[in-house]
Amino acid sequence: MHPTRVIGLISGTSVDGIDAALVEIVGTDLDLKVELLAGETYSYPAELRDRILAICGGAAISMAELAELDDAIALVFAQAAQNIQIGHPPATLIGSHGQTVFHRPPQQGNGGESLGYSLQLGRGAVIARLTGITTVSNFRVGDIAVGGHGAPLVPRIDAFLLSHPQERRCIQNIGGIGNVAYIPPRHDDWLDKICAWDTGPGNSLLDLAVHHFSNGAKTYDENGDWAASGTPCVPLVERWLNQDYFHLPPPKSTGRELFGVSYLHDCLKDSQTYELSPADVLATITELTATSIVHSYRTFLPQMPDRVFLCGGGSRNLYLKHRLELLLESVPVLTTDEVGLSANFKEAIAFAVLAYWRQLGIPGNLPTATGADQEVLLGEMHQNSSECI
């Protein structure tokens, strides 16, 4: 098969910019091979980022404003797609996750179960129109329509790109929200034994706290240096771990709707009881992320992994990585860079693969990860005009 050049685009719950990956893909599943040609993060214009964060925080918005925001996000996504191709042969396909502004998992109540709901802005039809490249977008709704959470969607790609014949591996993404994919050794029926879920906060609370304590001068804790200068308050971490979400069995998913501004305000209020310094609060919030990940493994995994591979923005937080290493004791903690898959751009690469699979008619979800009733095609295809398939 000739390689297909695909662009993957995503902005996660941290809203820290658009990750763009230009890749060449060959194969389909076990023979899948992906080569990263270029990867770049393009920052949102400050005013647009503020608008997105406000909406994620529950700010009221009119339908006209929502449409304008949808188009504005699509425009910067299209610009990212155009920029990432400079100096390379052009792509023939784009997979755009868009920007999540609301996520509600499936809910039980009133004698039945309601479908989940997830809204990503940055409509694919506009991206296709502006770039002239067929674009696949709106990936989560297909899984949600068959009873799934619409998240996490990356485990099937993790399985084919990062599995091992003998090792049990956890692929831990730490974006705004953390999510794990447990990949057993690659044997018969191994796909049916993969499990995945959102572990809880990744960088979301930490970034909000840094913004708060720096009076807006900083948006994240580089390398975890600020948190590393403080001391975690263990009683507070134990108290926060009583939150119901951490004890729900998988499949499960979450977002800023839970681990957002209101949750941070509760954390800050709790920290006053212990008279914590800003550095101590950051250390304690970082400890919550690390501890919730490890608690999740010990509570819900069939077996502890042989190795953990980090990806996402949190993989660059050296203090967080160190805390995970200590809490996991004998389990090595690495990054996906060390097995040949970019930790910074793995999520963008994944949505390039999902678009590629959608074009080939290959299902993209993994029901054991999302809770869906069946495998389905993911994403809506928009030709390089306004036509939608």
TARA-V897192 format. One record per residue. N is the residue number from 1. RES is the residue in one letter. PHI is phi in whole degrees, -180 to 180 (* if undefined). D_FIRST is the distance of its C-alpha to the first C-alpha in Angstrom with 2 decimals. Layout:
[[N/RES/PHI/D_FIRST] [N/RES/PHI/D_FIRST]]
This chain:
[[1/M/*/0.00] [2/H/-77/3.78] [3/P/-61/6.38] [4/T/-107/8.79] [5/R/-89/12.36] [6/V/-132/14.75] [7/I/-105/18.48] [8/G/-108/20.32] [9/L/-132/24.08] [10/I/-158/26.91] [11/S/-123/30.62] [12/G/-88/32.11] [13/T/-71/35.61] [14/S/-75/36.99] [15/V/54/36.44] [16/D/-97/36.23] [17/G/144/33.56] [18/I/-99/30.05] [19/D/-84/27.32] [20/A/-121/24.35] [21/A/-130/21.07] [22/L/-102/18.35] [23/V/-131/15.11] [24/E/-110/11.49] [25/I/-123/9.47] [26/V/-134/6.35] [27/G/85/7.06] [28/T/-128/10.01] [29/D/-133/13.27] [30/L/-67/14.33] [31/D/-98/11.03] [32/L/-66/11.00] [33/K/-132/11.12] [34/V/-128/12.89] [35/E/-116/14.40] [36/L/-82/17.55] [37/L/-88/18.12] [38/A/-160/21.45] [39/G/-141/23.76] [40/E/-155/27.16] [41/T/-108/29.86] [42/Y/-108/31.75] [43/S/-68/35.23] [44/Y/-69/36.65] [45/P/-56/39.71] [46/A/-56/42.65] [47/E/-66/44.15] [48/L/-69/40.94] [49/R/-61/40.45] [50/D/-62/44.08] [51/R/-64/43.63] [52/I/-64/40.63] [53/L/-63/42.56] [54/A/-64/45.57] [55/I/-64/43.70] [56/C/-61/42.15] [57/G/-83/45.72] [58/G/100/47.00] [59/A/-64/48.43] [60/A/-71/49.30] [61/I/-149/47.37] [62/S/-81/47.84] [63/M/-63/45.17] [64/A/-64/45.39] [65/E/-68/44.84] [66/L/-64/41.90] [67/A/-63/40.24] [68/E/-64/40.98] [69/L/-66/39.54] [70/D/-57/36.36] [71/D/-69/35.89] [72/A/-63/36.91] [73/I/-68/34.30] [74/A/-59/31.58] [75/L/-62/32.75] [76/V/-72/32.43] [77/F/-66/29.00] [78/A/-63/27.91] [79/Q/-63/29.57] [80/A/-63/27.71] [81/A/-64/24.34] [82/Q/-69/25.53] [83/N/-68/26.97] [84/I/-68/24.04] [85/Q/-87/22.01] [86/I/-58/24.82] [87/G/87/23.82] [88/H/-130/20.04] [89/P/-59/17.61] [90/P/-67/18.01] [91/A/-82/16.19] [92/T/-113/15.17] [93/L/-156/16.20] [94/I/-124/19.11] [95/G/-113/20.07] [96/S/-116/23.84] [97/H/-71/25.99] [98/G/81/29.12] [99/Q/-115/32.50] [100/T/-69/34.11] [101/V/-118/37.78] [102/F/-159/38.76] [103/H/-143/37.64] [104/R/-128/39.64] [105/P/-65/38.56] [106/P/-56/39.50] [107/Q/-131/43.24] [108/Q/-92/45.71] [109/G/159/49.01] [110/N/54/51.32] [111/G/79/50.64] [112/G/-164/46.87] [113/E/-116/43.62] [114/S/-98/42.40] [115/L/-66/38.78] [116/G/-70/37.66] [117/Y/-148/37.19] [118/S/-146/35.07] [119/L/-119/35.12] [120/Q/-115/32.67] [121/L/-97/33.66] [122/G/106/31.63] [123/R/-63/30.48] [124/G/-64/26.96] [125/A/-61/28.26] [126/V/-69/30.10] [127/I/-62/27.19] [128/A/-61/25.02] [129/R/-64/28.03] [130/L/-76/28.81] [131/T/-96/25.37] [132/G/74/23.98] [133/I/-122/20.79] [134/T/-53/19.93] [135/T/-126/21.32] [136/V/-106/21.32] [137/S/-144/24.64] [138/N/55/27.37] [139/F/-72/25.33] [140/R/-80/28.38] [141/V/-68/30.14] [142/G/-65/27.90] [143/D/-68/28.67] [144/I/-62/32.29] [145/A/-64/32.69] [146/V/-108/32.17] [147/G/90/34.66] [148/G/-86/32.65] [149/H/-83/33.60] [150/G/72/30.49] [151/A/-165/30.34] [152/P/-77/28.98] [153/L/-100/25.44] [154/V/-88/23.62] [155/P/-55/24.27] [156/R/-65/21.20] [157/I/-68/19.04] [158/D/-54/21.63] [159/A/-60/21.27] [160/F/-83/17.61] [161/L/-100/17.88] [162/L/-128/21.51] [163/S/-74/22.67] [164/H/-140/24.27] [165/P/-63/25.17] [166/Q/-117/28.88] [167/E/-88/29.68] [168/R/-89/30.66] [169/R/-124/29.46] [170/C/-108/30.61] [171/I/-101/28.49] [172/Q/-106/31.25] [173/N/-86/30.57] [174/I/-123/33.74] [175/G/-101/33.64] [176/G/-60/36.61] [177/I/-113/36.31] [178/G/-89/35.16] [179/N/-143/32.71] [180/V/-122/31.63] [181/A/-122/28.88] [182/Y/-94/30.04] [183/I/-113/27.25] [184/P/-74/28.69] [185/P/-56/27.43] [186/R/-79/24.16] [187/H/-127/25.70] [188/D/-59/26.05] [189/D/56/26.64] [190/W/-64/26.17] [191/L/-61/24.55] [192/D/-71/27.82] [193/K/-101/29.80] [194/I/-70/28.26] [195/C/-134/30.81] [196/A/-159/30.96] [197/W/-169/33.50] [198/D/-81/35.11] [199/T/-81/37.58] [200/G/135/39.78] [201/P/-67/40.45] [202/G/-105/38.23] [203/N/-99/39.33] [204/S/-58/40.85] [205/L/-68/44.44] [206/L/-63/44.40] [207/D/-63/43.28] [208/L/-63/45.91] [209/A/-69/48.54] [210/V/-61/47.76] [211/H/-60/48.05] [212/H/-65/51.33] [213/F/-74/52.93] [214/S/-95/51.95] [215/N/56/53.25] [216/G/86/49.88] [217/A/-74/49.52] [218/K/-127/46.58] [219/T/-114/43.69] [220/Y/-158/42.52] [221/D/-96/43.85] [222/E/-61/42.09] [223/N/62/41.32] [224/G/76/43.71] [225/D/-63/46.60] [226/W/-66/49.00] [227/A/-63/48.55] [228/A/-64/48.86] [229/S/-83/52.33] [230/G/-107/53.51] [231/T/-126/54.23] [232/P/-65/52.60] [233/C/-97/55.09] [234/V/-62/54.24] [235/P/-58/56.54] [236/L/-68/54.80] [237/V/-60/51.34] [238/E/-63/52.69] [239/R/-67/54.21] [240/W/-65/51.05] [241/L/-70/49.09] [242/N/-75/51.32] [243/Q/-53/49.35] [244/D/-55/48.26] [245/Y/-57/44.55] [246/F/-64/44.27] [247/H/-107/45.65] [248/L/-70/43.62] [249/P/-74/41.28] [250/P/-68/37.53] [251/P/-73/35.64] [252/K/-157/37.08] [253/S/-147/36.28] [254/T/-153/38.46] [255/G/-169/38.71] [256/R/-66/41.26] [257/E/-60/43.23] [258/L/-102/44.51] [259/F/-96/43.89] [260/G/-131/44.92] [261/V/-62/48.07] [262/S/-63/50.48] [263/Y/-65/49.32] [264/L/-62/49.78] [265/H/-59/53.26] [266/D/-64/54.13] [267/C/-62/52.92] [268/L/-65/55.01] [269/K/-64/58.00] [270/D/-62/57.68] [271/S/-68/57.46] [272/Q/-65/60.83] [273/T/-61/62.54] [274/Y/-100/61.51] [275/E/52/62.24] [276/L/-81/58.83] [277/S/-76/58.01] [278/P/-53/54.88] [279/A/-64/53.24] [280/D/-66/54.26] [281/V/-64/52.79] [282/L/-63/49.45] [283/A/-63/49.53] [284/T/-71/50.38] [285/I/-66/47.62] [286/T/-61/45.10] [287/E/-64/46.58] [288/L/-62/46.05] [289/T/-60/42.31] [290/A/-64/42.11] [291/T/-68/44.50] [292/S/-66/42.92] [293/I/-64/39.54] [294/V/-67/41.21] [295/H/-58/43.45] [296/S/-63/40.45] [297/Y/-61/38.85] [298/R/-69/42.15] [299/T/-88/42.94] [300/F/-116/39.75] [301/L/-76/37.34] [302/P/-65/37.58] [303/Q/-152/37.76] [304/M/-68/37.78] [305/P/-75/34.56] [306/D/-79/34.28] [307/R/-147/32.84] [308/V/-117/32.53] [309/F/-118/29.92] [310/L/-90/30.99] [311/C/-151/29.08] [312/G/86/30.27] [313/G/-59/33.27] [314/G/-67/35.58] [315/S/-68/33.76] [316/R/-92/35.47] [317/N/-83/38.87] [318/L/-65/40.22] [319/Y/-67/43.28] [320/L/-61/41.37] [321/K/-60/39.10] [322/H/-63/42.29] [323/R/-65/43.90] [324/L/-63/40.93] [325/E/-59/41.10] [326/L/-68/44.82] [327/L/-72/44.58] [328/L/-85/41.77] [329/E/58/43.89] [330/S/-87/41.99] [331/V/-88/38.46] [332/P/-64/36.59] [333/V/-116/35.36] [334/L/-122/32.46] [335/T/-118/29.92] [336/T/-67/26.17] [337/D/-55/26.10] [338/E/-76/27.25] [339/V/-122/24.13] [340/G/88/21.72] [341/L/-127/21.43] [342/S/-54/23.64] [343/A/-68/26.73] [344/N/-71/27.63] [345/F/-119/24.45] [346/K/-62/23.07] [347/E/-67/24.19] [348/A/-64/22.64] [349/I/-60/19.30] [350/A/-60/19.74] [351/F/-77/20.30] [352/A/-66/17.21] [353/V/-66/15.31] [354/L/-62/17.69] [355/A/-66/17.00] [356/Y/-60/13.22] [357/W/-64/14.18] [358/R/-62/16.84] [359/Q/-65/14.67] [360/L/-86/12.62] [361/G/78/16.08] [362/I/-103/16.02] [363/P/-58/19.50] [364/G/-113/20.10] [365/N/-90/23.64] [366/L/-129/25.14] [367/P/-56/28.51] [368/T/-67/30.06] [369/A/-92/29.66] [370/T/-99/30.71] [371/G/84/33.05] [372/A/-68/31.32] [373/D/-74/32.10] [374/Q/-161/28.51] [375/E/-74/24.85] [376/V/-143/24.04] [377/L/-69/21.59] [378/L/-115/22.58] [379/G/102/23.19] [380/E/-106/24.30] [381/M/-94/22.07] [382/H/-119/23.88] [383/Q/-68/22.68] [384/N/-76/23.74] [385/S/-147/27.18] [386/S/-89/29.39] [387/E/-67/27.62] [388/C/-121/26.72] [389/I/-97/24.71]]
